[in-house]
Amino acid sequence: MLIHKEATIAAVNSVCHNPAVLLVGGLIALVVGLAIVVGHNVWFGGPPAIFVTLFGWAALIKGIIILFLPPEGADISPLCIMNDTSIDTLSA
């Protein structure tokens, strides 16, 4: 899909402007982040353990932001402001 620039832009735009998809994505990020934070909140034990903990916190914060951000606010997301240059960079 990344090879076809127009299809990628259309897909990303449809996701960014569909409140149902944003709700489901926010709920998934919230649940995954919460599960990781509750089950693996380890700040020692080496870089892999810290990375998993940071990933969990990032997912939790992302889920909260997506759920509480108004749908119009999703337009400022990095994926929603993609232009032709950024798509070229991704597909290269």
C-alpha positions as CSV (number, residue, x, y, z in Angstrom):
1,M,0.0,0.0,0.0
2,L,2.9,2.4,0.7
3,I,3.9,2.0,-3.0
4,H,0.7,3.5,-4.1
5,K,0.9,7.1,-2.9
6,E,-2.7,8.1,-3.6
7,A,-4.2,5.0,-1.9
8,T,-2.1,5.6,1.2
9,I,-3.1,9.2,1.5
10,A,-6.8,8.3,1.0
11,A,-6.6,5.6,3.6
12,V,-4.9,7.8,6.2
13,N,-7.3,10.6,5.6
14,S,-10.3,8.3,6.0
15,V,-9.0,7.0,9.3
16,C,-8.3,10.5,10.6
17,H,-11.8,11.7,9.8
18,N,-13.7,8.6,11.0
19,P,-14.7,9.0,14.6
20,A,-15.6,5.3,15.0
21,V,-12.1,4.3,13.9
22,L,-10.5,6.8,16.2
23,L,-12.7,5.5,19.1
24,V,-11.7,1.9,18.5
25,G,-8.0,2.8,18.0
26,G,-8.1,4.8,21.2
27,L,-9.7,2.0,23.2
28,I,-7.2,-0.5,21.8
29,A,-4.2,1.7,22.7
30,L,-5.7,2.4,26.1
31,V,-6.2,-1.3,26.9
32,V,-2.8,-2.4,25.6
33,G,-1.1,0.4,27.5
34,L,-3.0,-0.2,30.7
35,A,-2.2,-3.9,30.5
36,I,1.5,-3.3,30.0
37,V,1.7,-0.7,32.7
38,V,-0.2,-2.8,35.3
39,G,1.6,-6.0,34.4
40,H,5.1,-4.7,33.6
41,N,5.9,-1.4,35.3
42,V,9.6,-2.2,35.7
43,W,12.1,0.6,35.7
44,F,15.2,-1.6,36.2
45,G,16.5,-4.8,34.7
46,G,18.2,-3.5,31.6
47,P,17.2,-1.7,28.5
48,P,14.6,-4.2,27.2
49,A,12.6,-4.1,30.4
50,I,12.7,-0.3,30.4
51,F,11.7,-0.2,26.7
52,V,8.6,-2.3,27.4
53,T,7.6,-0.1,30.3
54,L,8.1,3.1,28.2
55,F,6.1,1.5,25.4
56,G,3.3,0.7,27.8
57,W,3.2,4.3,29.1
58,A,3.3,5.7,25.6
59,A,0.4,3.5,24.5
60,L,-1.6,4.4,27.6
61,I,-1.0,8.2,27.1
62,K,-1.8,7.8,23.3
63,G,-5.1,6.1,24.1
64,I,-6.1,8.7,26.6
65,I,-5.3,11.5,24.2
66,I,-7.2,9.9,21.3
67,L,-10.2,9.3,23.5
68,F,-10.4,12.7,25.0
69,L,-9.2,14.8,22.0
70,P,-12.1,16.1,20.0
71,P,-12.4,14.6,16.5
72,E,-11.4,17.9,14.9
73,G,-8.2,17.7,17.0
74,A,-7.2,14.5,15.2
75,D,-6.2,16.6,12.2
76,I,-3.1,17.7,14.0
77,S,-1.8,14.1,14.3
78,P,1.4,13.5,12.4
79,L,-0.4,10.8,10.3
80,C,-3.2,13.2,9.4
81,I,-1.0,16.0,8.2
82,M,0.9,13.8,5.8
83,N,1.7,15.3,2.5
84,D,3.2,14.0,-0.7
85,T,6.8,14.5,0.5
86,S,6.2,12.5,3.7
87,I,4.6,9.7,1.7
88,D,7.6,9.6,-0.7
89,T,9.8,9.3,2.4
90,L,7.8,6.4,3.8
91,S,7.6,4.5,0.5
92,A,11.3,4.9,-0.3
